[in-house]
Amino acid sequence: MTQHNSKTAHALAIELGQRLQRARLNLNLTQLEVAQHTGVSRKVVMNAEAGQVTLENLIAILMTLDLVDHLDLFLPEQLISPIQLWKLRGKIRQRASRKSKETLQRKRVEDLGW
């Protein structure tokens, strides 16, 4: 997944599924064994290896394969900068700010290549 910018979300999901399958096989586990230990059906494991899995089931399978620690590499914890924390006066941000109409219009024009 080193050159992910040119791949579609679907292609990345399939590649992630293939990596799950390789991790399972490296542990010499069958789909049924993973399913039983995870508490899901074999079909869920099959779908996960095909790139079609819910986030909750993916995490459960990663736990079974003892790979859940790799989630920190996948999506590191996002820290709040000291300046932003000061601006928020210690409150944790809950929402993104709304873009102005001017900004949205400029983006549309840029997307059209004008």
One Martini backbone bead per residue (centre of mass of N, CA, C, O) as a GRO file, in nm:
protein
  114
    1MET     BB    1   0.053   0.065   0.016
    2THR     BB    2   0.247   0.295  -0.093
    3GLN     BB    3   0.055   0.376  -0.360
    4HIS     BB    4  -0.252   0.513  -0.275
    5ASN     BB    5  -0.332   0.762  -0.459
    6SER     BB    6  -0.408   0.574  -0.729
    7LYS     BB    7  -0.619   0.433  -0.562
    8THR     BB    8  -0.894   0.290  -0.474
    9ALA     BB    9  -1.093   0.197  -0.223
   10HIS     BB   10  -1.144  -0.086  -0.333
   11ALA     BB   11  -0.847  -0.168  -0.379
   12LEU     BB   12  -0.761  -0.132  -0.082
   13ALA     BB   13  -0.960  -0.336   0.038
   14ILE     BB   14  -0.849  -0.582  -0.110
   15GLU     BB   15  -0.560  -0.561  -0.001
   16LEU     BB   16  -0.638  -0.590   0.296
   17GLY     BB   17  -0.765  -0.870   0.265
   18GLN     BB   18  -0.505  -1.010   0.170
   19ARG     BB   19  -0.351  -0.951   0.433
   20LEU     BB   20  -0.533  -1.109   0.616
   21GLN     BB   21  -0.493  -1.381   0.481
   22ARG     BB   22  -0.185  -1.396   0.521
   23ALA     BB   23  -0.192  -1.382   0.830
   24ARG     BB   24  -0.357  -1.638   0.870
   25LEU     BB   25  -0.165  -1.834   0.719
   26ASN     BB   26   0.089  -1.774   0.897
   27LEU     BB   27  -0.085  -1.908   1.148
   28ASN     BB   28  -0.239  -2.163   1.050
   29LEU     BB   29  -0.542  -2.070   0.977
   30THR     BB   30  -0.864  -2.096   0.946
   31GLN     BB   31  -1.156  -1.949   0.886
   32LEU     BB   32  -1.309  -2.103   1.108
   33GLU     BB   33  -1.117  -2.043   1.344
   34VAL     BB   34  -1.143  -1.739   1.333
   35ALA     BB   35  -1.447  -1.725   1.363
   36GLN     BB   36  -1.472  -1.869   1.638
   37HIS     BB   37  -1.279  -1.677   1.798
   38THR     BB   38  -1.438  -1.409   1.715
   39GLY     BB   39  -1.767  -1.455   1.671
   40VAL     BB   40  -1.811  -1.537   1.372
   41SER     BB   41  -1.857  -1.603   1.063
   42ARG     BB   42  -1.711  -1.733   0.787
   43LYS     BB   43  -1.829  -1.518   0.592
   44VAL     BB   44  -1.694  -1.275   0.729
   45VAL     BB   45  -1.405  -1.365   0.668
   46MET     BB   46  -1.435  -1.382   0.364
   47ASN     BB   47  -1.516  -1.084   0.325
   48ALA     BB   48  -1.264  -0.961   0.449
   49GLU     BB   49  -1.070  -1.097   0.233
   50ALA     BB   50  -1.245  -0.921   0.005
   51GLY     BB   51  -1.299  -0.619   0.143
   52GLN     BB   52  -1.578  -0.689   0.321
   53VAL     BB   53  -1.602  -0.490   0.613
   54THR     BB   54  -1.644  -0.409   0.919
   55LEU     BB   55  -1.493  -0.245   1.164
   56GLU     BB   56  -1.561  -0.439   1.396
   57ASN     BB   57  -1.471  -0.702   1.250
   58LEU     BB   58  -1.184  -0.618   1.190
   59ILE     BB   59  -1.095  -0.587   1.484
   60ALA     BB   60  -1.162  -0.876   1.573
   61ILE     BB   61  -0.967  -1.014   1.375
   62LEU     BB   62  -0.710  -0.869   1.469
   63MET     BB   63  -0.722  -0.987   1.752
   64THR     BB   64  -0.699  -1.285   1.668
   65LEU     BB   65  -0.420  -1.217   1.500
   66ASP     BB   66  -0.250  -1.015   1.672
   67LEU     BB   67  -0.294  -0.694   1.518
   68VAL     BB   68  -0.407  -0.444   1.683
   69ASP     BB   69  -0.139  -0.275   1.718
   70HIS     BB   70  -0.143  -0.170   1.408
   71LEU     BB   71  -0.345   0.069   1.432
   72ASP     BB   72  -0.137   0.291   1.503
   73LEU     BB   73  -0.018   0.287   1.212
   74PHE     BB   74  -0.278   0.334   1.051
   75LEU     BB   75  -0.401   0.537   1.303
   76PRO     BB   76  -0.296   0.776   1.461
   77GLU     BB   77  -0.302   0.972   1.710
   78GLN     BB   78  -0.458   1.283   1.744
   79LEU     BB   79  -0.319   1.580   1.814
   80ILE     BB   80  -0.324   1.873   1.992
   81SER     BB   81  -0.230   2.170   1.963
   82PRO     BB   82  -0.136   2.416   2.175
   83ILE     BB   83  -0.279   2.646   2.022
   84GLN     BB   84  -0.555   2.513   1.992
   85LEU     BB   85  -0.600   2.464   2.293
   86TRP     BB   86  -0.596   2.763   2.370
   87LYS     BB   87  -0.833   2.852   2.188
   88LEU     BB   88  -1.031   2.634   2.336
   89ARG     BB   89  -0.981   2.628   2.646
   90GLY     BB   90  -0.963   2.290   2.680
   91LYS     BB   91  -1.145   2.212   2.459
   92ILE     BB   92  -1.281   1.972   2.262
   93ARG     BB   93  -1.324   1.917   1.947
   94GLN     BB   94  -1.638   1.838   1.758
   95ARG     BB   95  -1.609   2.034   1.503
   96ALA     BB   96  -1.611   2.160   1.200
   97SER     BB   97  -1.577   2.416   1.013
   98ARG     BB   98  -1.736   2.624   0.810
   99LYS     BB   99  -1.753   2.697   0.492
  100SER     BB  100  -1.749   2.934   0.283
  101LYS     BB  101  -1.893   3.031  -0.007
  102GLU     BB  102  -1.633   3.136  -0.137
  103THR     BB  103  -1.463   2.881  -0.104
  104LEU     BB  104  -1.652   2.687  -0.255
  105GLN     BB  105  -1.652   2.842  -0.524
  106ARG     BB  106  -1.345   2.830  -0.575
  107LYS     BB  107  -1.327   2.521  -0.582
  108ARG     BB  108  -1.514   2.477  -0.825
  109VAL     BB  109  -1.342   2.637  -1.025
  110GLU     BB  110  -1.084   2.464  -0.990
  111ASP     BB  111  -1.217   2.193  -1.080
  112LEU     BB  112  -1.270   2.316  -1.379
  113GLY     BB  113  -1.001   2.489  -1.465
  114TRP     BB  114  -1.033   2.830  -1.438
   0.00000   0.00000   0.00000
